[in-house]
Structure formats: C-alpha cells, structure tokens
Amino acid sequence: MSDSAQPAPAPLPGPVRWIKENFEAVVVAFIMALVIRCFSLEVFKIPTASMEPTLLGDARDRSRGGDRIMVNKFAYEVRDVQRYDILVFKFPLDLSRNFIKRCVGLPDEELAFRGGDIYTRKKATDPFVLARKPLPVQENVWIPVYTGGCDAAAFRERWKEASKEKDNWELYQGALRTFASPGKSPETRFAFVPEDLVVYDVDRDRPGIRDNPHPVSDLRIGARVEFLPAPGDALAPRGEFDLTLRHDEGTPHERVFRVVLRPGAPVRVEHPAPDGTPALAELPHTVRLQTPVDVALLVYDGAMTVLLDGRPVHDAVWRTAPPPADAGLVAARLSFGTRHADTVIRNVSVARDLYYFVMNDDDPFPPDRPVRIPPDCHLLVGDNIRNSHDGRAWQRVEVEFIDGTSVFWDRNLFLGEPRGDDLARSAPDCALFLKKSDTNPHVNEVGWAVPHRLIRSIRKPRPRHQFTLAGGGVVVWDSDLVRPLPNGAFALHERDRATGGLGALRRTLAAGEVAGYGPVAPVTWVERKHIVGKAFAIWWPPGRWFRLIR
C-alpha cells in the first residue's frame, strides 16, 4: 500500500459548478421560505375598501391594486389579542376565505355601541367603561373631512368668518395672514361649515351616504401657525391663536375644548373635567416668534389630546361612562382664530373619528342593548364602518329541504324571498344561493337557485343569553326559553317539540349562582383558533411601503 497522496479530483467545469452551488442555495432558501410562511410571516393583499382609511383596497387604485400587507402568524403564540389589533382570520362562514378586520370586542365581556364609541364591562353588575383607542391607532383612523389648508377657493367654501370685522385678514399664496394693526379689528375667527361632520362611507361619492342621522363629535382640527413681530417693535411678541371645539352647543351637555398659543408664554388648554366643570391648565411649552409650529386639537373617545409638532404634550380624560341619551344630537362646532396677533396660518385641516353603530335595522347585532361575547371569541369590525361586511352582521341561515337535508349559508349571500332586483328576476320562484356549493345536490350549480317548493324551512339563529356562574363556567340558553323569577333566580326551559315554544323546566339558576348575564347576539363570532395572525406592515405599493399598521 502506497503512502503517496491521491491525485485531487478534476474540478467541475465552470457552468456545472455554478449550477451545483446555486441549486443548493436555492433549495435551502425555498425551504426557509416555506418554514417562514407556515409558521412566522405571510403576505396578503387587500381586495376591498372595508378597512379604509387604514388599508386601501383594489377599488381605490386599480392600476396598482390594493395594499399588500405582512402578517405575523406567531404574534398570538406569545400574547393575547389586544383590542384594536388588525387581524387576518378565516372567515367563520367560509373557512376557505381569509378576511381582515380590526378587533373591537374581546372574549367573555359585554360590549355596547354608544354615541359612536365602544363601551365594555366584564360583569353585568359592573359599570360600562369607554374602550379608548391608543393614540397611534387613533392617528391612523382619522377620516379626512377638510384638507384644503388655506387655499383661497377651498377655504372660502368651508370656513365662514365669525368675527364682526372683515378688514384684518387676507388669503395669499396658500396662507391666511392676520393683522393686529392699529385701526383694525383685534379679533379674527373662522367657523367650520359642519355639513360633513356626520357618518358616511370613506368614498363620499357613493349614493345615500349623507342620509345617516348620526352627527360625529369626535374630531381633529390642526394648523401650522407662525407669529410675526408686532408692527414697529420686533422684540415685542403679543396676541394669541386658538383652536376650539364645542360639543352639544346650546344644550345642557355643552362642552368646550380649546388650546391657546401665545408667543413667549406657556400653552394654555381648556377642557371639561369628568364632573362637567371647566378645567384649565398651562403646559411647560412655549412657541417663539417667526418659528412655525404645528398644533392639533384631538377630541376622541372621551379624552382630549394636544399635539405640538406631532408630539403629544397634553392628554386629559373627561368622560368614561356612556353619554346621556339626549347627548350627541347636535353636530360639534369647530373654529379657530387670533386676537391682537400678526400671524401666518397654513395647513388647516379637519378630520373625524370612526363612529361605531349598527348599520341596518335587521342586523342581528342589537342597537339598543349590550351583548356578551362568548369565551375564546372576538368581535371584528372594519374601519370603513358603513361599507364593511363584518362581525355586526355575520349570521348563518339554515335552509332545510323537503327531503330532510339542510345547508348552512351566509345570510348576506342568501336570497330566500322574492325581490325586485335583476338577480332575483333571473330565477323567479327560487331561493338564490350567491355562492356555489359542491356538497349539496339541491343547489343549482349553474343558476345557484333552488325552487321554493323544494324548501321546507329557512331558519335564522335564535337570540341567546349567556350566564356567567359564580363558581366558574358559563351557561348559554335560548333567550325565549329563559324566565326570570321574583327572587332573582332564572328558570331555563326546554323547547317544546310540537309547538316550538316553552317546554318543561330543565334547570333553575339561583341568584347566588349567577355572577353576570347578558344577551349574546346571534352573530357568528371569530374564534381564537381561526385567527391567522396580526397585520403589522404594508410593503407594497410604492409610496405606502413599510408603513407600520396600527
């Protein structure tokens, strides 16, 4: 046996070596991509406008399509879902489809919409508390109402002069100039024409969007202000500028919110205290002459926030409980103005908050009472409140056929009664299923229609009550089979098979057994197991990429 070294193998030809090395790299990268997609990150496209203004759908700009977002599929393995998170999830009425909405209701709590805001409580005996949005979320969901700045045409259309004199201001080159010269009026004030301070779809061109009766009082007003030296004395600052918002003006519930800027002096704010009395505060912040400052007054979710150059400098809560029934019926009034001040004002803007409400009278989510969300379930709603098919209305219908078989269908995709639109006229005397089904022979795959004579019944889910037991656990029962007893107990009955009404007594819950109870809306909630992940960033199209999703 020889100890001499073996000759080295001949090197592979250049192209073969390149293919071998890169093929291995591609295979490894492909496997890693599959692992990341399955367990960590996934990209989704936004097809509809239901999450505007936060996320844009295809209809906003068809040339480049809707936003592409990145979703963290691992987020809820290490923490619970938080209120106002934006989630991707399996649509509970069709698990083959992915939906994206904002979480507004958490498991095992009671929730109510009041005055456009969300109120929650854990027990029926607890007071309702306003569920305030975090500031980063709020700044993402403002819906623009006025963005014309101080452009002459836009400004004159939407802002009405509220001061008596008209000789102390002018519009030029996209700015509003106010004067404090001798002989001129000391005050200049402009009030916003509030025709748009009502609930409407993000797309204002949709017909019928201005007939909603809900005035919106949660608003944002902002401007860029620069104080100029007083005439004849460059070192003598004077005057003031303010942003003002009034809730329920002229009623017993009137509330005033104001931020006042004065050159060389502390910023002053005015807002109502929780007991309704006015509260004043001076902030350790000042503005300087000839230095523009961006100021914004935000009133939302029972609180007031002041921003200077985009940073919060004051935050005060003025309401946590639901408003009185007769509050919020008058549109809020916005104004801004100066007094004894030479200023240049630019970038005037107004935006309104989301207004949560039940859109249709026949929606299963009750407009006049709270509902209890079952354990391990969530209520998800789109940001585009008037144009979102979401948890307020998801509901199954059960269609039973004469041969004893039945099928469950999305109520919003089922036309069981005659209608006058073209879709119904295309198949008269038929119930229409607006989605193909490959599993039920009674559904016509061609016309998606079933003759009424083949249908025995169409049933919607019954309203139910949930009882939280003092010793732990819950009991859910059909509401029409629950009877309250004089001693605070509840009698739970069976359903009579012959009549469908009240049957024999099944169980009695003593007053001491019940820690809380409330109606469960007959909607289809999103269960924890159907949540895919948390949306956290937009990566496409250009101009919106790498924006964090709040």
C-alpha positions as CSV (number, residue, x, y, z in Angstrom):
1,M,0.0,0.0,0.0
2,S,1.5,3.3,-1.0
3,D,1.6,6.3,1.3
4,S,1.7,8.8,-1.6
5,A,-1.1,11.4,-1.8
6,Q,-4.0,10.6,-4.1
7,P,-4.4,13.0,-7.0
8,A,-7.1,15.7,-6.5
9,P,-10.3,15.1,-8.4
10,A,-10.6,17.1,-11.6
11,P,-12.5,20.4,-11.0
12,L,-16.0,20.6,-12.4
13,P,-16.5,22.7,-15.4
14,G,-17.4,26.3,-14.6
15,P,-21.1,26.3,-15.6
16,V,-21.7,22.9,-13.9
17,R,-20.0,24.1,-10.6
18,W,-22.1,27.4,-10.7
19,I,-25.3,25.4,-11.2
20,K,-24.5,23.0,-8.3
21,E,-23.6,25.7,-5.8
22,N,-26.6,27.9,-6.6
23,F,-29.0,25.0,-6.8
24,E,-28.2,24.1,-3.2
25,A,-28.6,27.8,-2.2
26,V,-32.0,28.0,-3.9
27,V,-33.2,24.8,-2.3
28,V,-32.2,26.0,1.2
29,A,-33.8,29.4,0.5
30,F,-37.0,27.7,-0.7
31,I,-37.3,25.5,2.4
32,M,-36.7,28.5,4.7
33,A,-39.3,30.5,2.8
34,L,-41.8,27.7,3.3
35,V,-41.0,27.5,7.0
36,I,-41.3,31.3,7.4
37,R,-44.7,31.3,5.5
38,C,-46.1,28.4,7.5
39,F,-45.0,29.5,11.0
40,S,-44.0,33.1,11.0
41,L,-44.8,35.6,8.2
42,E,-47.2,35.7,5.3
43,V,-48.2,38.3,2.7
44,F,-51.8,39.1,2.0
45,K,-53.5,41.5,-0.5
46,I,-56.3,43.8,0.5
47,P,-59.1,43.4,-2.1
48,T,-61.9,45.6,-0.7
49,A,-62.5,49.0,0.9
50,S,-63.7,47.7,4.2
51,M,-60.6,48.7,6.1
52,E,-60.2,52.2,4.7
53,P,-58.7,54.7,5.6
54,T,-56.2,52.4,7.3
55,L,-55.7,49.9,4.4
56,L,-56.6,50.6,0.8
57,G,-58.3,48.1,-1.4
58,D,-58.3,47.4,-5.1
59,A,-61.1,49.8,-5.8
60,R,-59.1,52.8,-4.6
61,D,-56.5,52.5,-7.4
62,R,-57.0,49.6,-9.8
63,S,-53.8,50.4,-11.7
64,R,-51.6,49.2,-8.8
65,G,-54.2,47.1,-6.8
66,G,-54.8,47.1,-3.1
67,D,-52.2,47.3,-0.3
68,R,-50.0,44.2,0.3
69,I,-49.5,43.6,3.9
70,M,-47.3,41.4,6.1
71,V,-48.8,39.3,8.8
72,N,-47.1,38.0,11.9
73,K,-48.5,34.5,12.3
74,F,-46.5,33.9,15.5
75,A,-47.7,37.0,17.4
76,Y,-50.5,35.4,19.3
77,E,-48.5,32.4,20.4
78,V,-46.7,34.7,22.9
79,R,-49.5,37.1,23.8
80,D,-53.3,37.5,23.7
81,V,-55.2,39.5,21.1
82,Q,-55.4,43.2,22.1
83,R,-58.4,45.4,21.4
84,Y,-57.9,47.4,18.2
85,D,-55.4,45.0,16.7
86,I,-55.8,44.4,13.0
87,L,-56.2,40.6,12.4
88,V,-56.2,38.3,9.4
89,F,-58.5,35.3,10.1
90,K,-60.5,32.6,8.5
91,F,-64.0,33.8,7.6
92,P,-66.2,31.8,10.0
93,L,-68.9,31.3,7.4
94,D,-66.5,30.0,4.8
95,L,-63.1,28.9,6.3
96,S,-61.5,28.8,2.8
97,R,-61.5,32.6,2.7
98,N,-59.3,35.0,4.6
99,F,-60.7,38.3,5.9
100,I,-59.0,41.2,7.6
101,K,-60.7,43.4,10.3
102,R,-60.0,45.3,13.5
103,C,-60.7,43.6,16.8
104,V,-63.1,45.7,18.9
105,G,-64.5,43.1,21.3
106,L,-62.6,40.6,23.5
107,P,-63.6,37.2,24.9
108,D,-66.1,37.0,27.8
109,E,-67.1,40.7,28.0
110,E,-70.2,42.7,27.4
111,L,-70.0,45.3,24.7
112,A,-72.2,48.2,23.6
113,F,-72.1,50.9,21.0
114,R,-73.0,54.3,22.4
115,G,-72.6,57.6,20.7
116,G,-70.2,56.1,18.1
117,D,-67.8,54.8,20.9
118,I,-67.3,51.3,22.3
119,Y,-68.1,50.6,26.0
120,T,-67.3,47.3,27.7
121,R,-67.6,45.6,31.1
122,K,-66.7,42.1,32.4
123,K,-69.8,41.6,34.6
124,A,-73.4,42.7,34.3
125,T,-73.1,44.4,37.7
126,D,-70.0,46.5,36.6
127,P,-70.4,49.9,35.1
128,F,-69.6,50.3,31.4
129,V,-66.2,51.9,30.6
130,L,-65.2,53.6,27.4
131,A,-62.7,51.5,25.4
132,R,-60.3,54.2,24.3
133,K,-58.1,53.8,21.2
134,P,-54.3,54.2,21.7
135,L,-53.0,57.4,20.1
136,P,-51.0,55.6,17.3
137,V,-54.2,53.8,16.4
138,Q,-56.3,56.9,16.5
139,E,-53.9,58.9,14.3
140,N,-54.3,56.1,11.6
141,V,-58.1,56.0,11.6
142,W,-59.0,59.7,11.3
143,I,-61.2,60.2,8.2
144,P,-60.3,63.5,6.4
145,V,-63.1,66.0,6.2
146,Y,-61.2,69.1,5.1
147,T,-57.7,69.1,3.7
148,G,-57.8,72.3,1.7
149,G,-55.4,74.2,4.0
150,C,-55.7,77.9,3.2
151,D,-56.2,77.6,-0.5
152,A,-58.5,80.5,-1.3
153,A,-61.3,78.6,-3.1
154,A,-61.4,75.7,-0.7
155,F,-61.1,77.9,2.4
156,R,-63.9,80.3,1.4
157,E,-66.2,77.4,0.7
158,R,-65.8,75.6,4.0
159,W,-64.9,78.3,6.6
160,K,-67.3,81.1,7.5
161,E,-66.0,84.3,9.1
162,A,-67.4,84.5,12.6
163,S,-65.8,87.9,13.7
164,K,-67.6,91.2,13.0
165,E,-64.9,93.0,11.1
166,K,-63.5,91.8,7.8
167,D,-60.5,94.1,7.3
168,N,-57.9,92.3,9.4
169,W,-57.0,89.2,7.3
170,E,-56.2,88.1,3.7
171,L,-55.6,84.9,1.8
172,Y,-52.5,84.7,-0.3
173,Q,-50.2,82.0,-1.7
174,G,-51.9,79.2,0.2
175,A,-51.7,81.0,3.6
176,L,-54.0,83.0,5.8
177,R,-52.5,86.3,7.1
178,T,-54.0,88.0,10.1
179,F,-53.1,91.6,11.2
180,A,-53.1,93.4,14.5
181,S,-52.5,96.9,13.1
182,P,-54.0,99.9,14.8
183,G,-57.4,100.7,13.5
184,K,-58.2,97.1,12.6
185,S,-60.4,94.7,14.5
186,P,-58.4,92.9,17.3
187,E,-60.1,89.5,16.6
188,T,-60.3,87.2,13.7
189,R,-62.4,84.0,13.9
190,F,-63.5,81.4,11.4
191,A,-66.1,78.7,12.0
192,F,-66.2,75.4,10.0
193,V,-69.3,74.7,7.9
194,P,-70.2,71.3,9.5
195,E,-72.1,69.6,6.7
196,D,-69.6,66.7,6.6
197,L,-69.5,66.0,10.3
198,V,-71.8,63.0,10.0
199,V,-71.2,59.3,9.4
200,Y,-70.5,58.5,5.8
201,D,-68.6,55.9,3.8
202,V,-64.9,56.8,3.1
203,D,-65.9,57.0,-0.5
204,R,-68.0,60.2,-0.4
205,D,-69.3,59.6,-4.0
206,R,-71.4,56.6,-3.0
207,P,-75.2,57.4,-3.2
208,G,-77.1,57.7,0.0
209,I,-74.1,58.3,2.3
210,R,-75.3,61.7,3.6
211,D,-78.7,60.5,4.9
212,N,-77.3,59.0,8.1
213,P,-78.6,60.7,11.2
214,H,-75.6,60.4,13.5
215,P,-73.5,63.6,14.0
216,V,-69.9,62.9,14.8
217,S,-68.4,64.8,17.7
218,D,-65.0,63.2,17.9
219,L,-62.9,65.4,15.7
220,R,-59.4,66.6,15.0
221,I,-58.5,70.1,13.9
222,G,-55.0,71.2,13.1
223,A,-53.0,74.1,11.6
224,R,-49.4,75.4,11.2
225,V,-49.0,78.8,12.9
226,E,-46.3,81.4,12.8
227,F,-46.4,84.5,15.0
228,L,-44.9,87.7,13.5
229,P,-43.4,90.6,15.4
230,A,-45.7,93.4,16.3
231,P,-45.5,96.4,13.9
232,G,-42.7,98.8,14.9
233,D,-41.2,96.5,17.6
234,A,-39.5,93.3,16.5
235,L,-38.9,92.3,20.1
236,A,-42.5,92.7,21.5
237,P,-44.5,89.5,21.0
238,R,-48.2,89.7,21.6
239,G,-51.5,88.2,20.8
240,E,-52.8,84.7,20.7
241,F,-54.1,81.9,18.4
242,D,-56.6,79.2,19.4
243,L,-58.3,76.1,18.2
244,T,-61.8,75.5,19.7
245,L,-64.3,72.6,19.6
246,R,-67.7,72.7,21.2
247,H,-69.8,69.6,21.9
248,D,-73.6,69.9,22.0
249,E,-73.6,73.7,21.7
250,G,-76.6,75.4,23.2
251,T,-77.7,72.3,25.2
252,P,-77.3,71.4,28.9
253,H,-74.5,69.0,27.8
254,E,-72.4,71.6,26.1
255,R,-68.6,71.1,26.5
256,V,-65.8,73.4,25.3
257,F,-62.3,72.2,24.3
258,R,-59.6,74.8,23.5
259,V,-55.9,75.1,23.0
260,V,-54.3,78.6,23.1
261,L,-50.9,79.6,21.8
262,R,-49.2,82.8,22.9
263,P,-45.6,83.7,21.8
264,G,-43.2,83.5,24.7
265,A,-45.9,82.2,27.1
266,P,-47.0,78.7,28.2
267,V,-49.5,76.9,26.1
268,R,-53.0,77.1,27.7
269,V,-55.6,74.4,27.4
270,E,-59.3,74.3,28.4
271,H,-61.4,71.2,28.7
272,P,-64.2,69.8,30.8
273,A,-63.4,67.8,33.9
274,P,-65.1,64.4,34.5
275,D,-67.8,66.1,36.6
276,G,-68.5,68.5,33.7
277,T,-66.9,71.6,35.2
278,P,-64.3,73.5,33.1
279,A,-60.7,72.7,33.8
280,L,-57.7,74.9,32.8
281,A,-54.1,74.0,32.6
282,E,-50.9,75.7,31.5
283,L,-48.3,73.5,29.8
284,P,-44.5,73.8,30.1
285,H,-44.2,74.5,26.4
286,T,-43.9,77.8,24.6
287,V,-43.8,79.0,21.0
288,R,-41.4,81.5,19.6
289,L,-41.7,84.4,17.2
290,Q,-41.1,83.6,13.5
291,T,-40.9,79.9,14.2
292,P,-43.8,77.9,12.6
293,V,-45.4,75.3,14.9
294,D,-47.8,72.6,14.0
295,V,-50.7,72.4,16.5
296,A,-53.6,70.0,16.7
297,L,-56.5,69.5,19.0
298,L,-57.9,66.0,19.2
299,V,-61.1,65.1,21.0
300,Y,-62.0,61.4,20.8
301,D,-63.1,58.5,23.0
302,G,-63.9,60.7,26.0
303,A,-60.5,62.4,26.0
304,M,-58.7,65.5,24.7
305,T,-55.1,65.4,23.3
306,V,-53.0,68.3,22.2
307,L,-50.1,67.8,19.7
308,L,-47.3,70.2,19.1
309,D,-45.1,69.4,16.1
310,G,-46.6,65.9,16.1
311,R,-45.8,65.1,19.7
312,P,-48.5,64.8,22.4
313,V,-48.0,67.4,25.1
314,H,-51.3,67.1,27.0
315,D,-53.8,64.4,27.5
316,A,-56.9,64.6,29.7
317,V,-59.8,62.2,30.1
318,W,-63.2,63.9,30.5
319,R,-65.6,61.0,30.1
320,T,-65.5,57.3,30.8
321,A,-69.2,56.4,31.2
322,P,-71.8,56.3,28.4
323,P,-73.2,59.7,27.5
324,P,-76.8,60.7,28.3
325,A,-79.4,59.5,25.8
326,D,-80.1,63.1,24.6
327,A,-76.4,64.0,24.2
328,G,-74.6,64.0,20.9
329,L,-77.6,65.0,18.9
330,V,-76.1,68.4,17.8
331,A,-73.1,68.4,15.5
332,A,-69.9,69.7,17.1
333,R,-68.7,73.2,16.2
334,L,-65.1,73.8,15.1
335,S,-63.4,77.2,14.9
336,F,-60.0,78.9,15.1
337,G,-59.0,82.5,15.4
338,T,-56.5,85.1,16.5
339,R,-56.7,88.0,18.9
340,H,-54.3,91.0,18.7
341,A,-51.9,88.8,16.7
342,D,-50.0,89.1,13.4
343,T,-49.8,85.5,12.2
344,V,-49.3,83.4,9.1
345,I,-51.6,80.3,9.2
346,R,-51.2,77.3,6.9
347,N,-52.2,73.6,6.6
348,V,-55.6,74.0,8.2
349,S,-57.3,70.5,8.4
350,V,-60.3,68.8,9.9
351,A,-60.8,65.0,10.3
352,R,-63.5,62.9,12.1
353,D,-63.2,59.7,14.1
354,L,-64.8,56.3,13.3
355,Y,-68.4,56.1,14.5
356,Y,-69.4,52.6,15.6
357,F,-73.0,51.7,15.1
358,V,-75.4,49.0,13.8
359,M,-75.9,49.8,10.1
360,N,-79.2,48.1,9.4
361,D,-82.3,47.6,11.5
362,D,-82.4,44.0,10.5
363,D,-78.8,43.3,11.6
364,P,-78.6,40.7,14.3
365,F,-76.3,42.9,16.5
366,P,-78.8,44.8,18.7
367,P,-78.6,48.6,18.5
368,D,-80.2,49.3,21.9
369,R,-78.6,46.9,24.4
370,P,-75.2,45.4,25.2
371,V,-74.2,41.9,24.1
372,R,-71.9,39.4,25.7
373,I,-69.1,37.9,23.6
374,P,-68.6,34.2,24.3
375,P,-65.3,32.9,25.8
376,D,-62.5,32.4,23.3
377,C,-64.3,34.6,20.7
378,H,-63.8,38.1,19.3
379,L,-65.9,40.8,17.6
380,L,-64.2,42.1,14.5
381,V,-65.3,45.2,12.6
382,G,-64.0,47.1,9.5
383,D,-62.7,50.7,9.8
384,N,-64.9,51.7,6.9
385,I,-68.0,51.4,9.1
386,R,-70.7,52.0,6.5
387,N,-69.1,49.8,3.9
388,S,-67.9,46.7,5.8
389,H,-69.3,43.2,5.9
390,D,-68.1,42.3,9.4
391,G,-69.0,40.9,12.8
392,R,-72.0,43.1,13.3
393,A,-73.9,41.2,10.6
394,W,-72.3,37.8,10.1
395,Q,-75.1,35.3,10.5
396,R,-75.8,31.8,9.2
397,V,-79.2,30.8,7.9
398,E,-80.2,27.1,7.9
399,V,-82.1,26.1,4.8
400,E,-84.0,22.7,5.3
401,F,-85.2,20.9,2.2
402,I,-88.2,18.6,1.8
403,D,-86.0,15.5,1.7
404,G,-84.7,16.2,5.2
405,T,-81.3,17.5,4.3
406,S,-80.2,21.0,5.1
407,V,-77.4,23.5,4.4
408,F,-76.0,26.5,6.3
409,W,-75.3,29.7,4.4
410,D,-74.1,33.2,5.0
411,R,-77.3,35.3,5.5
412,N,-75.9,38.1,3.4
413,L,-75.3,35.7,0.5
414,F,-78.8,34.1,0.5
415,L,-81.9,35.5,-1.1
416,G,-84.8,33.5,0.2
417,E,-87.7,35.9,-0.6
418,P,-88.8,37.4,-3.8
419,R,-87.1,40.7,-4.6
420,G,-87.3,43.3,-7.4
421,D,-83.7,43.4,-8.5
422,D,-82.3,41.8,-11.6
423,L,-80.7,39.0,-9.6
424,A,-84.0,37.8,-8.2
425,R,-85.8,38.2,-11.6
426,S,-83.2,36.0,-13.2
427,A,-84.7,33.0,-11.3
428,P,-88.3,33.6,-10.3
429,D,-89.9,31.4,-7.7
430,C,-86.4,30.4,-6.5
431,A,-84.2,30.9,-3.5
432,L,-80.8,32.1,-4.6
433,F,-77.5,31.0,-3.1
434,L,-74.9,33.6,-4.0
435,K,-72.0,31.2,-3.9
436,K,-71.5,27.8,-5.5
437,S,-71.7,24.7,-3.3
438,D,-70.2,21.4,-4.5
439,T,-71.6,19.5,-1.5
440,N,-75.4,19.8,-1.7
441,P,-77.4,18.5,-4.6
442,H,-80.2,20.9,-4.1
443,V,-78.1,23.9,-5.1
444,N,-78.2,24.5,-8.8
445,E,-74.6,24.9,-9.8
446,V,-75.5,26.8,-13.0
447,G,-78.0,29.2,-11.6
448,W,-77.4,28.9,-7.9
449,A,-81.1,28.7,-7.4
450,V,-83.5,26.2,-5.7
451,P,-87.2,26.3,-6.3
452,H,-89.2,27.3,-3.2
453,R,-91.3,24.1,-3.5
454,L,-88.2,22.1,-2.6
455,I,-87.6,24.1,0.6
456,R,-89.3,23.2,3.9
457,S,-88.0,26.0,6.1
458,I,-85.5,28.8,6.4
459,R,-84.2,29.4,10.0
460,K,-82.1,32.1,11.4
461,P,-80.2,31.6,14.7
462,R,-82.2,32.3,17.8
463,P,-81.2,35.1,20.2
464,R,-79.4,33.6,23.3
465,H,-78.4,34.6,26.8
466,Q,-75.1,33.7,28.5
467,F,-74.9,33.3,32.3
468,T,-71.5,33.5,34.0
469,L,-71.6,31.3,37.0
470,A,-70.1,32.5,40.3
471,G,-68.3,29.1,40.7
472,G,-66.8,29.3,37.2
473,G,-68.1,28.3,33.8
474,V,-70.9,29.7,31.7
475,V,-74.4,28.6,30.6
476,V,-75.8,29.7,27.2
477,W,-79.6,29.3,26.7
478,D,-82.1,30.4,24.1
479,S,-83.5,33.8,25.2
480,D,-87.1,32.9,24.6
481,L,-86.8,29.9,27.0
482,V,-85.4,31.9,29.9
483,R,-87.8,33.1,32.6
484,P,-86.7,35.4,35.4
485,L,-88.1,34.5,38.8
486,P,-89.1,37.0,41.6
487,N,-86.2,36.0,43.9
488,G,-83.5,36.9,41.3
489,A,-83.2,33.4,40.0
490,F,-83.7,32.2,36.4
491,A,-85.7,29.3,35.1
492,L,-84.3,27.6,32.0
493,H,-86.8,25.6,30.0
494,E,-86.6,23.1,27.2
495,R,-88.2,23.8,23.8
496,D,-91.5,22.0,23.2
497,R,-91.0,19.8,20.1
498,A,-94.6,20.1,19.0
499,T,-95.1,23.8,19.2
500,G,-91.6,25.1,19.2
501,G,-92.4,27.2,22.3
502,L,-91.8,27.0,26.0
503,G,-91.5,23.4,27.3
504,A,-90.7,21.7,30.5
505,L,-88.4,23.2,33.1
506,R,-84.8,22.0,32.6
507,R,-82.8,23.9,35.2
508,T,-83.0,26.7,37.7
509,L,-80.1,29.1,38.4
510,A,-80.3,30.5,41.9
511,A,-79.5,34.2,42.4
512,G,-76.3,33.4,44.2
513,E,-75.1,31.1,41.3
514,V,-75.1,33.9,38.7
515,A,-72.2,36.3,38.6
516,G,-73.4,38.0,35.5
517,Y,-75.6,37.6,32.4
518,G,-76.5,39.2,29.2
519,P,-77.7,38.6,25.7
520,V,-75.4,37.0,23.1
521,A,-76.1,38.5,19.7
522,P,-77.0,35.8,17.1
523,V,-73.9,36.6,15.1
524,T,-71.0,34.4,14.1
525,W,-68.1,35.4,16.2
526,V,-64.4,34.8,15.3
527,E,-62.9,32.1,17.4
528,R,-59.3,32.2,18.5
529,K,-58.4,29.1,16.5
530,H,-59.5,30.8,13.3
531,I,-57.1,33.8,13.7
532,V,-54.2,33.6,11.3
533,G,-52.1,36.4,12.7
534,K,-51.6,40.1,13.3
535,A,-51.1,42.6,10.4
536,F,-48.1,44.7,11.2
537,A,-46.8,46.4,8.0
538,I,-47.6,47.5,4.4
539,W,-44.8,46.5,2.0
540,W,-46.5,47.5,-1.4
541,P,-47.4,49.6,-3.4
542,P,-44.7,52.3,-3.7
543,G,-45.5,55.3,-1.7
544,R,-47.0,53.2,1.1
545,W,-44.4,50.6,1.6
546,F,-43.0,49.7,5.0
547,R,-45.7,51.6,6.9
548,L,-46.5,50.1,10.2
549,I,-50.1,49.1,10.6
550,R,-51.8,50.4,13.7
